[in-house]
Amino acid sequence: MSEPSDEARAAAQRALAAEHAAVYGYGVVGARAGGLADQARAGYDAHRARRDALSRVVSDLGDRPQPAAAAYALPFEVPDEAAAVRLATELEDRIAGSYADLVRAAEGELRRDAAAALREAAVRAARWRGGSVAFPGLAERTPDTAPAGRQEGAGRED
């Protein structure tokens, strides 16, 4: 097995940072999820597990895992269930992007694990959004930036 590249190490740290932020964000989602509390709890638990596994991976790569921040800025106010759904979708889209970067940078088992994490985030995002996107993890292909006429069925309200 070849030595992981500096790019793979940096991408793993960025994915870990994204997982820390997702765990924090899902705490907010869960507080406002209303009837979707079970779905919020499942997302929270999934991100805690991924965060812990990724922390071990970063250590195995020879780096010191980045610790979680005390708090994270939310991209918008989350006063109700509808906003909680939007936040959960945003968190999953961001996670998918960080794992897409790790897939591009890594090789072997790390790449396979990152692809699995990207797939899991895309599935969770689709559940929250009520529909999928063609290229999860690629910002240039998300519903907000898709070419005109290609946004039908996205189920996203902004």
N, C-alpha and C positions, 0 to 999 in steps of 0.2 A: 504494500500500500504506500502511495506517495504521501509526502508531507503536505498538509493542507496549505493553501496559499494564504498570503496576507489578506487578499480579497475575501476568501472564505471565512477567515477569522473575523474580519470586520463585519461581514454580512451576518454571521452568527450572533455577534454582539448586538447588532441593530435589531435582529429578530427577537433577541432576549429583551431588549428595551421595549419593543412593541408588545411583547407578552406582558411585561410589567404594567404597561399602560392599559392593556385590555383587561387585566385583572381588576385594576382600579376602576375602569369604566364600567365593567359589569356590576360592580358594587352599586353604582348609580343607577344602572339599568334595572337591577333587581329591586331597588327602592321604589321605582316608578312603574314597574312592569304590569301591575294589576293582575289581570287574568292570565298573563303570560309569564308568571313568576317561575313556573317549572322550567320553561324554556330558558329563562335568564339564568337560573341555577345551573342548568346543564352547560351553558356557555361559560359561566364562571368556573365551574369545576374543570371543564376541558382546558381552559386557558391556564389555570393553576397547574395542572398536570404537565402541559406543554412547557410552561415556564420552568418548572422544576427539572424536567428532562433536558431542556436546552441549557440550563445552568450547568448541569453535569457535562454536557457536550462541550461547552465553552472551556470548562476546566480541563477536559480531556484533550482539547486542542492546544493546551499550554497557556491559556489566558486566564485572567482573574475575571469571573463573571461580574458584570455591571450590576450594582444593587438597584433596587427600586427607589424611586423618588418618594418623598413624603406625600406628595399630591401631584396631580396632573391637570393641566388646563383642558377643559372640555371644549369641543368645537362650537357648541351652542348651548343655550339654556335647556334644561330637561325638567320641565314642570309637570309633565303628564305622561300617560302611557304611549301616546303617539310619538312624542319626542324620544321616549325610551327606545322605541322600536327603531327610529331613525339613528339613534346613537349606536345601538347594537349593530345595525347594518354598517355604519361607518367604521366601527371597530373591526368588524370582520373584513371589510374591504382593505383597511390599512394592514391588518395582519397578513392577508393574502399577498399584498404587495411586498411586505418584508420577506415572506417565504419565497416569493418569486425571485427576489434578488438573491436569496441563499441558494435556490436551485441553480441559477445561472453561475454562481461563484464556486459551488462545491462539486465534489465528485463522490462516487461510491455510495456508501451507506448514508452519509450525511445528506447527499443529494436526494436519495430515496425518501429519507425521513422528512426533508423539507418539502418534497412534492406531496407527501401524505398530509402534512400539516396545511399546505396550501389548499388541497382538495377539501379537507375538513372545514376550513374557514369558508370556502366557497359554498359548501352545503349549508353551513349555518347562516351565511349572508342570504342565500336564496330563501331559506325558511323565514327569516326576518323580513326580507324584501317582498316576498310573495312571488318571486320569479328569479330566474338566473340571468347572468350576463355571459356573453360569448367568451370573453377572455379574462377570467378572474385573476386578480393580481397585477394586471397591466393597466395602469392609470389611463393610458390613451384610449382604452376600449371600454371604460365603464359607462353606464347610461348617461351620466352628466356630460360626457365629452364625446359621445358617439356622433357620427355624422347625422345630419338632419334626415328625418324619415326612418331612422333605425332604432328609435326609442320605444316603439310599441311593445307592450307586455312587460316592461321593466318593473312596473308596479311601484315605482319610487315617486314620492311627492316631495317637491322642493319649492 
